[in-house]
Every structure is written in structure tokens, then in C-alpha cells.
């Protein structure tokens, strides 16, 4: 009687190729949706402009695989003209200081961007798998 050991290997190969394709599509979904959150954060930060350094520095990182899937980080990068880190300024706005009440930027931006981000990711997904 013949043994088909190759089928197990083929099944594993097909499974691995499927995982690679899923990660590729997920990266494309995240990359397409990230600019929506960037724009929303810049819009919310515009109300707090002194020099414009922080708002201009908001960028998305490249998508990367994590233990939870694929993600990117949207944050204020670098330092402002006064030497203060832009992410630090964003944190002061979001959470306040002992001298400053919180005026959140990130939370409202995420809340406003969420439905648009989900819609964009869905659109990319459907394009890639041809629904």
C-alpha cells in the first residue's frame, strides 16, 4: 500500500503560504489606514500650535508583525525647536501636568479616525481577496 507522506508536507506548505499571504495583506491594510490616523492627530494637535513642531512631526511607522498581528505606531517624532521631545509635548497635552489640565489630542483623534480606519482596512482587504 502506498504512503502519501508528501501530503502532510504539502498541507504544511499551503498553511505557511496562507499565513504569509495573510501577513502581507494585513501589512497593506495597516499601511493604507495609517495616514487617516496621522491626519486626524495632526488636525487635533493643530489647536495647540505654538511653533507647529509637534503637529508637523506626527508620523506613522512602517507596519510590522507583532505577537498580536500587524501594527504600526503613530506618534510625534523628534524634538521641537526648544529642545523638548515632541512625544513628550503630546503626553503633556493628553494627560496634563501639575500646572496644566489635560487637553487630549490622541484619544479624540483615535475615536474620530476609528470608523474611517476600519472602512479603509475593509476596502483594502476586499480588493486583495477579490470579494
Helices and strands as residue ranges (DSSP letters): H 5-45, G 46-48, H 53-56, E 58-60, E 64-66, E 69-71, E 74-76, H 86-95, H 106-129
